[in-house]
């Protein structure tokens, strides 16, 4: 309690400071997924047809609002929110903090990172999850179930790694992430300085010990504030060129389709490899492969 | 080539190799001159076929029309050997690629069967061939009297190569042209014949029916078509020196006008793809094989 009181004071100070000086630009880019929000453990809660979907999208909206409010309190000059889950129509626009720009719908040409550029100063991930194949990760996957294993310059990654590397291409650090324990461990593995909030401890793929959603929102608010305040200490995830992406698919048929893309090498029956000097190309290729597995 | 709903997943690719038998026969032939023929067989342009249900296993008349497809494929094989072919490879280019019955195929030929094939309707073609033959072909979707006209799984408003509207015949012929292999003979509906004549290669062509709409036609009798194919393939092969491979030069600009903007959105993920307008995409390919694979990829991203 004492600690958050001090943080709150610090936030008031940092929010107030820019008004007296020339306000520095702080554009914050928030990408919100659903599997890693508080209280959510199963598919029925993250699919629009599921009986508990309404509950999950309210939590998703509340967690996004917590991050948005913290960002503005930390001096944000602009906050953009990407609805990065499924149809991209989960966040309830009416209930969202009215200061944000919401990017909604599917497909977006830039995927979960639609619009990221060097105009952004910090990235925040809400509701994220681990990649496929991780024990005790709540609904771990990468995009869809077709991508069994994604390896970027030798590191197995999921949505965090791909998205963080794309932000890194533009020199923008991912300063904060909330999600299940496995997701946060994965993020810290690639970016130790990231501020992480664990919203649940996975016990299996679809069972977890939960933190109460309201407590989660409070921790997100505190965490985003802390992360933005020390953002200069969080390096962007930068990859050295040439960048190599290997994707192991679920079936050889999917790999047959992926192998049609110019420049693709077939590593083995189910694995394809793609190389480029640009993370933008690599990212688009990952989206294309995903589209071909559907 | 058209997919039938539900036909997409789970097919097994199998290539029947009866080359040893063909090799034995060619060894005993008088003339040792190599004449290797590639036969791509589709179904919509087969004699008697006018509606879609006749072209897929779910349709009640599929068995009947499949027999005719078999007979036309065998007629092409016979015509090729009449002209002195030393090897004939047949590709089942329709839907699942499992329409031609391996046990009923002229044993002198080998068969490529199944789907998906990265090389679509020219799978197995390379520079070792001397001539191509098309059987059962049809026009592209933009032609009003084209019977069952389409291109792959798409009903694109048009597919253009260096500005020229083409159908599946033109796409296949372009790959042949890359390997310097001419299409010497093509059988299909009148609209196919007219569209293929537009390539001005001098190919021998046979109309199997005169389309009245996309699903009606005045038919040429199936037996007459079978005879015509055998004679036409022989004639085309014998005068193959007078028939040009269809060569577009390099690079080749592929433009595909898709059915809707959502399809174009998906296609735009392909590296180096350009958007011409809401529904139209463009890819500049270094050569015809690259163009063809890109087209197959576009089809895979947008087909039903």
Interface residues (C-beta under 8 A of the other chain):
Chain A: X107 X109 X253 X256 X257 X259 X260 X261 X262 X263 X281 X284 X285 X287 X288 X291 X292
Chain B: X9 X116 X118 X265 X266 X268 X269 X270 X271 X272 X290 X293 X294 X296 X297 X300 X301
